[in-house]
Each structure stands twice: as structure tokens, then as C-alpha cells.
Amino acid sequence: MEGVEAVKKLIITLCVLSFLAGFDLIVTVPMLPAISGDLQVDMEISGVLFTSYALSYAVIGLIAGSISDRLGKKTVLMAGIVIFSGATFWTGLAHSFSALIGLRILAGAGAAMIEPNIYSIVGEMIAYEQRGKIMGLVSAAFILPTIVGIPAAGLITDVFSWRITFMALGAAGLFMLIAAWRTIPVLPSAGSSSVINMIRHALSNRTVTLTLLISFMYYGGLEALFSIIGVYYDQRFALSPSTIGLLLFVAGGASIAGSLVSGKAMSRPHNKKTMLLWVTAGSLISILLLTANDRFLYASIGLNIIWSFFYAFGQTIINTYMSNQDDRIRSTVMSLNSSAMYFGATIMSAVGLTLLHAFSFIAVGGLCAAAYLIAAWLTHRLSVH
């Protein structure tokens, strides 16, 4: 691929695809009352909808990257867009809870074929000096739906129907299929190596293995509290749903800022390991103080914003770390990283909810702090380069 314009179009395509994948992950959040009423199921379906999507993503992600490295990134990415968009569109036509779950599982599988390949293509096509910056842009696009996606989905649901939201998202994905076909080049594959051999080769790299464990703990530490942050503000400060939504809007803005600032920092000769240690420590401290506080609302808001900024800053570092590993199996590495994140999110959020029911938010904060502490210890063992 030649020319600055072609690279710009590629980056825009990757960012839009990342936005759609991020949107689909959280799209059910504002629509749960409407879905439960329409399909006549209990509101507790929220956990099932997220878990079905996340587990599908995590499981398929274990092999999707290796298949991409063998068959070609563009081929698997295009197939992922078809599955993701088709399943999301047909979700809007579902008339039973079981069909809804099945389609969310398919959408998660499609997303597992999209997002890791996006990061892999960035690693393949973008020069090392600019790679961190573009990683920051793609990460920010994935987080952006927490700011504009949730309000948009809620508005469409209120004015039209939750079904229209899914159908519109699916249609947007099908449109991006054309854009991806035109802007993403065919990249060389790793040859005839088997999927198992590529995964084994990736895991034999000490830096890759350590970073996968860091991703599991780092993202798990986020979701353990983030998945119940609305409950925190409701029980601790009796805030209304609209006020909680506004706070999450601001926190989402902080996350985007963290991704962008981290991306710029990655473009300079900084020590990634040292920066990751600092932001992990910052996340640990802010989340402990946040969960311990039950008196000062503005203090909690400030700590939430700081935590969101630090998390996104660190996640961009992790993604950049992974994209700089073995060029021959980059999609394998990035896909394993995404799987580690989603397994961490699924397991840690379940443990966090159990701790909340048995004890309090302080126990959940302790779980998150332990996850960040382990992530910091693993980061300390990483190679500097």
C-alpha cells in the first residue's frame, strides 16, 4: 500500500471497525428494560447477555488469530465482519430469548475475528515510530461507544425500538465490509504452520506469556468493579440512573484521553515497562480509595475519572507491547491477548459480584487491587525491550 491518503483511509476503516466492535459489546446496557419487556424475561438477563458474548469472544479468540496468520488477516477479518454484522442484524429480528443468546454468541465470535486483526494490521502496516499513536487511536475508538454509543442506543430504543438499534448496527457493519475490502491490503500469511504450532510458538515467548497474564489481571481488575459501578453509585450515594449515566459519560471521556495520551507517549522513546508499572500502581491506589469511600461523592467521581484514565493509558501500552512481538504470528499473539482480556473480564466480574453479595464493595476493591498488584509484579518481570 502506497501513499499517505491510502494509509489514512486504512486507519479510518480500522477505527470505525473498532468502534462498531466496542459498541456491540455494550449495546445491550440501555436496552435491557425494553428487551426484557418485549421478550417477557427477567431483567437479570443482563449477565447472561454479556457472558454469552464475552465467552464466545474469548473461546474463538484462542484460535482466530492463528487461523488469520495461516489464511491471511484480511480473509479472516472479512469473514468476521460478515458473521458479526449478520448476527447483530438478525438479533433485531429475534423473537425468543434463546435466539437472542445464540445470536449474541455468534456476534461475539465475529468480533473475535475482527478486533485482534485490527491491532495486528496496525502492527503490520504502521511504522514502529507511529505504531503507538495509532494503537491509541484504535483503542480510543473502541472506548468511544461508552460516551456516544450508550446514549445513541437509548435514544433509538426510546424513539423506535431496541430492534432498530441492532439492525442499524448490523447494517453499519455490512457497509464497513465494503470499506474494508477497498482499503485493507492483502497481507502475507505465515505459511503452512498449523494452528497448534503457531499458538505453541507464541506461548514459548516469555514476554508474550507474561503480557497475556498481565492482560488477564489488568482487564479483569477493571471489569470486576466496572460491571457493578452503577450499583456502587446507587447504593453508596443514591444517584439516579441518568446521573450515573452522566458520570460514566465523563469517565468514558477520561478513558479516551488516556488512550490518546498513551498513544502519543508510545511514539517517543519512553520505557514502556516503567510507564505500565506507574499506571498500574495508580489504578490500584485509586480503586482502593474509590471502593473504601462512602461519604464524599465528588471524591468518588474524581477517583473514578483517575482510574479510567490510568486504565486506558495502560491498556494501550499492553496492546503496543503485544503488537511489537513476532511479526510472523502477530495475529495469533493479538488474538490470544484479546482472549486473555475477555476470560479475565468474565471470571473476575463473576468473582466480584459474589464478593459484593457476601461482603461489600471494599472486598471488590481488594480483589481489583490484588489483580493490579499481580499485574505490576508480572510487569516488573517483563523485558525492557
Residue pairs with C-beta under 8 A, 6 or more apart in sequence:
1 7
1 10
1 125
1 185
6 183
7 125
7 126
9 183
10 121
10 125
10 183
10 184
10 185
11 126
11 134
11 137
12 183
13 176
13 179
13 180
13 183
13 184
14 118
14 121
14 122
14 138
14 184
15 137
15 138
15 141
16 141
16 176
16 179
17 81
17 114
17 118
17 176
17 180
18 115
18 118
18 138
18 139
18 141
18 142
19 141
19 142
19 144
19 145
19 149
20 84
20 169
20 172
20 173
20 176
21 84
21 111
21 114
21 115
21 118
21 142
22 141
22 142
22 143
22 144
22 145
22 146
22 149
23 145
23 149
23 153
23 169
24 53
24 84
24 88
24 107
24 111
24 169
25 53
25 54
25 111
25 145
26 145
26 146
26 149
26 150
27 145
27 149
27 153
27 165
27 166
27 169
28 35
28 46
28 49
28 50
29 46
29 150
29 153
30 150
30 151
30 153
30 154
30 157
31 153
31 154
31 157
31 162
31 165
32 43
32 45
32 46
32 49
33 43
34 157
34 161
34 162
35 41
35 45
35 100
35 162
36 42
36 43
36 45
38 162
39 94
39 95
39 96
39 97
39 100
41 97
45 97
47 353
48 101
49 100
49 101
49 104
50 227
51 346
52 101
52 104
52 105
52 108
53 104
53 105
53 107
53 108
53 111
54 108
54 342
54 345
54 346
55 108
55 342
55 346
56 104
56 105
56 106
56 107
56 108
56 109
56 112
57 108
57 109
57 111
57 112
57 338
57 339
57 342
58 112
58 338
58 339
58 342
58 343
58 346
59 339
60 108
60 109
60 112
60 113
61 112
61 116
61 335
61 336
61 338
61 339
61 342
62 199
62 335
62 336
62 339
63 195
63 199
63 335
64 76
64 80
64 112
64 113
64 116
64 117
64 331
64 335
65 116
65 117
65 120
65 329
65 331
65 332
65 333
65 334
65 335
65 336
66 195
66 196
66 198
66 199
66 329
66 331
66 332
66 335
67 76
67 195
68 75
68 76
68 77
68 113
68 116
68 117
68 120
68 331
68 332
68 335
69 189
69 190
69 193
69 198
69 328
69 329
69 330
69 331
69 332
70 189
70 190
70 191
70 192
70 193
70 194
70 195
70 198
71 189
72 186
72 187
72 188
72 189
73 117
73 120
73 121
73 124
73 187
73 189
73 331
74 180
74 184
74 185
74 186
74 187
76 113
76 117
76 331
77 113
77 114
77 117
77 118
77 121
77 180
77 184
78 177
78 180
78 181
79 113
80 110
80 111
80 112
80 113
80 114
80 117
81 110
81 114
81 173
81 174
81 176
81 177
81 180
82 110
82 174
82 177
83 106
83 107
83 109
83 110
83 113
84 107
84 110
84 111
84 113
84 114
84 173
85 110
85 170
85 171
85 172
85 173
85 174
85 176
85 177
86 106
86 110
86 170
86 174
87 103
87 104
87 106
87 107
87 109
87 110
87 170
88 103
88 107
88 166
88 169
88 170
88 173
89 166
89 167
89 169
89 170
89 171
89 173
89 174
90 103
90 170
91 100
91 103
91 104
91 107
91 166
91 170
92 162
92 163
92 164
92 165
92 166
92 167
92 170
93 163
93 167
94 100
94 103
112 335
112 338
112 339
115 142
115 338
116 331
116 334
116 335
116 337
116 338
117 331
117 334
117 335
118 138
119 135
119 138
119 319
119 322
119 323
119 334
120 323
120 330
120 331
120 333
120 334
120 335
121 184
121 187
122 131
122 134
122 135
122 138
122 323
123 131
123 323
123 324
123 327
123 330
123 334
124 187
124 327
124 330
125 185
125 187
126 134
128 324
129 267
130 267
131 266
131 267
131 320
131 323
131 324
132 262
132 263
132 264
132 265
132 266
132 267
132 316
132 320
133 263
133 264
133 266
133 267
134 263
135 263
135 266
135 316
135 319
135 320
135 323
136 259
136 260
136 261
136 262
136 263
136 264
136 266
136 316
137 259
137 260
137 263
139 259
139 262
139 263
139 312
139 315
139 316
139 319
140 256
140 259
140 260
140 263
140 312
143 252
143 255
143 256
143 259
143 312
144 252
144 256
146 248
146 249
146 251
146 252
146 255
147 249
147 252
147 253
147 256
150 245
150 248
150 249
151 245
151 249
153 165
156 164
156 165
156 168
157 164
157 165
190 198
190 328
190 329
193 201
198 329
198 332
199 332
199 336
201 326
201 329
201 332
202 208
202 325
202 326
202 329
202 332
202 333
202 336
203 209
203 212
203 336
205 325
205 326
206 383
207 321
207 325
207 382
207 383
208 322
208 325
208 326
208 333
208 336
210 378
210 381
210 382
211 318
211 321
211 322
211 337
211 382
212 336
212 337
212 340
213 340
213 374
213 375
213 378
214 276
214 318
214 375
214 378
214 379
214 382
215 318
215 337
215 340
215 341
215 344
216 340
216 341
216 343
216 344
217 344
217 371
217 372
217 374
217 375
217 378
218 280
218 311
218 314
218 315
218 318
218 341
218 344
218 371
218 372
218 375
219 315
219 340
219 341
219 342
219 344
219 345
220 341
220 344
220 345
220 347
220 348
220 349
220 371
221 283
221 287
221 344
221 348
221 367
221 368
221 369
221 371
221 372
221 375
222 311
222 345
222 368
223 344
223 345
223 348
223 349
223 352
224 348
224 349
224 351
224 352
224 364
224 367
224 368
224 371
225 232
225 287
225 290
225 291
225 352
225 361
225 364
225 365
225 368
227 345
227 349
227 352
227 353
228 349
228 352
228 353
228 356
228 364
229 244
229 248
229 304
230 241
230 244
230 248
231 356
232 291
232 361
233 239
233 243
233 244
233 247
233 300
234 244
235 361
236 293
236 294
236 300
236 361
237 297
237 300
239 247
239 297
247 301
247 304
250 301
250 305
251 304
251 305
251 307
251 308
252 308
254 305
254 306
254 308
254 309
254 312
255 308
255 309
255 311
255 312
256 312
257 309
257 312
258 308
258 309
258 310
258 311
258 312
258 313
258 316
259 312
259 313
259 315
259 316
261 313
262 275
262 312
262 313
262 314
262 316
262 317
263 316
265 275
265 313
266 272
266 316
266 317
266 320
271 384
272 317
272 320
272 321
273 379
273 380
273 382
273 383
273 384
275 313
275 317
276 314
276 317
276 318
276 321
276 379
276 382
277 376
277 379
277 380
279 310
279 311
279 313
279 314
279 317
280 310
280 314
280 372
280 375
280 376
280 379
281 372
281 376
282 306
282 307
282 310
283 307
283 310
283 311
283 314
283 372
284 368
284 369
284 372
284 373
284 376
286 303
286 306
286 307
286 310
287 303
287 307
287 365
287 368
287 369
287 372
288 365
288 366
288 368
288 369
289 299
289 303
290 300
290 303
290 304
290 307
290 365
291 361
291 362
291 364
291 365
291 366
291 368
292 362
292 365
293 299
293 300
293 303
294 361
318 337
319 334
319 337
321 382
322 333
322 334
322 337
323 330
323 333
323 334
325 333
326 333
344 371
348 367
348 368
348 371
351 367
352 364
352 367
352 368
355 363
355 364
355 367
356 363
356 364
